[in-house]
């Protein structure tokens, strides 16, 4: 490293990859040992995995025989053969365009809302919140406009996972906000109800609530008043995640300085405008990482609906794994790896998007504004 | 509702035998005070004397527990709707500015006029720019509060209050959180406001400001109004022992 003898304005620092490695990976004996241990661990895990998942993998084939050879890696042929089922479940083949339409509208809507600078966000947002669920419901279940009825029991795969996850995510935030506000309310009845609900739901595992919704509720409700099983599961998931969301939002509300409440009050804004315009925008921004964390947890928790008999992404893969037609030594491993990859892709996207949002949302805390 | 509701002669603010406790600590002891339209009042006193509590009771950021407070002819009670109505006509400037950090300076100023007064956005922005110009920070309108100096933030906060065209302005130690070199620019705006005829109540220790603009100065100690006098009498000839002691402490340096 050539370093001039003139006094530099910046602290002296080595440049180039070798200097970087010396500074960061081998700066002390302990650090060197850690580096070597980590490299060793990567060496014994990553190459075999790549061998198994890609190099020795079987990429195409019509039957299980292609994956029966010993030393076979992942059986992607099985995923390819079952791909439609993994995406749509048992949704009738001729009607799958309806699910596609729901996917496409949803993808466009989310892309539109998530991309800064696109216009008419308010209109699109209202459409996605109000019209889109209705359109999706009519499209998917049919019975109107000459569409054939497809009972919700046939919905499955990624379609079902996304329905449960998106419903849960979209419903849990507003419900959670209301519960959090209720928990901090000065009205004792509201406060006690909200605390009771939150503490009850948080104290019970989701799987229990799902069982209650699917098996117990029909016992209580009079005949004919029993809702669709999927709807019950959706409500259960939404209420469950709302309780967690409420606690996250409450943390954000507590982080907003008292002076903000007082300034809003002194302008005569009134409670709802104060909350909606001043307090919640700041509170939600503060806890954005935790909100997304809850979303991600919820997205993965949706796989629990497979236990009450739904064939969501994980459920349909488990069913496929057990199918003798594709029974091979690597079927189940491949299936689970694929499910993991899909879950990871969705959750990682959410996490990246939220990280990007945190960096780019205008305003920010005092002194941290955009320049 | 009562006899003195005639708006022409009734005082703009009327506190009568107001008491307030925080737990067992009595912050205000039987305080009575009337403020006429256009009056400029400075409240001073040692810390913990109840000055801030007193003006925070006027827009009910604190609830008083005994006595009555009338502002602009409306008695402050648990009726939240009427309190919001009162607050729309009473501007408040805080020690810590309390600008909304997620909104630009201009948005800070137009928020309440748009949402509370239902002004069209364009008109609200035009009015806001006029007030921002009046406090000399029109060029900062598009910035966020975090990008402004303390003095600029406090002037923006004053403009935010003025945008609601309040009948009364309350100042709660508006210069106490400022670096010394920024105090003058805020006081200048307040003097300008006072000379424009605004009814003002200022909790402050800026005695030069008090001498210049106040119609009367109130000295508080231990939750009571100890002395109320015009500036000349207050500074030259204080009657009460506690006032003399306070003045000697504060004017020494």
Contacts between the chains, C-beta under 8 A, distances in Angstrom:
chain1	res1	chain2	res2	distance
A	257	B	96	7.9
A	257	B	98	7.8
A	259	B	94	6.0
A	259	B	96	5.2
A	259	B	98	3.9
A	260	B	98	6.2
A	260	B	100	6.8
A	262	B	61	5.3
A	262	B	92	7.8
A	262	B	94	6.9
A	262	B	98	6.5
A	263	B	92	7.7
A	263	B	94	6.5
A	263	B	98	3.7
A	263	B	99	7.5
A	263	B	100	7.1
A	263	B	157	7.9
A	264	B	100	7.8
A	265	B	59	7.9
A	265	B	61	6.4
A	265	B	87	6.6
A	266	B	59	5.5
A	266	B	61	6.6
A	266	B	87	5.7
A	266	B	90	7.3
A	266	B	91	7.5
A	266	B	92	4.0
A	266	B	161	7.9
A	267	B	87	6.8
A	267	B	88	7.3
A	267	B	111	7.5
A	267	B	112	4.0
A	267	B	116	6.8
A	267	B	160	7.6
A	267	B	161	7.7
A	267	B	164	6.3
A	268	B	84	4.6
A	268	B	85	7.0
A	268	B	86	7.7
A	268	B	87	3.7
A	268	B	88	3.6
A	268	B	112	6.9
A	268	B	116	5.4
A	268	B	164	7.4
A	269	B	84	7.6
A	269	B	111	7.9
A	269	B	112	6.4
A	269	B	115	6.7
A	269	B	116	6.2
A	270	B	80	7.8
A	270	B	84	5.1
A	270	B	116	7.7
A	271	B	80	7.8
A	273	B	115	5.4
A	273	B	116	7.4
A	277	B	111	6.3
A	277	B	115	6.6
A	278	B	100	5.6
A	278	B	111	7.9
A	281	B	102	5.1
A	282	B	100	7.8
A	282	B	101	6.9
A	282	B	102	5.5
A	285	B	102	6.8
A	362	B	102	7.3
A	362	B	144	7.1
A	363	B	101	5.7
A	363	B	102	3.9
A	363	B	103	6.7
A	363	B	104	8.0
A	363	B	144	5.1
A	363	B	146	7.6
A	364	B	101	6.9
A	364	B	102	7.5
A	364	B	144	7.3
A	364	B	146	6.6
A	365	B	101	6.2
A	365	B	146	6.7
A	366	B	101	5.7
A	366	B	145	6.8
A	366	B	146	4.3
A	367	B	146	4.6
A	367	B	147	7.9
A	368	B	146	5.8
A	369	B	101	7.8
A	369	B	143	7.1
A	369	B	144	3.6
A	369	B	145	7.6
A	369	B	146	4.1
A	369	B	147	4.6
A	370	B	144	7.1
A	371	B	147	7.0
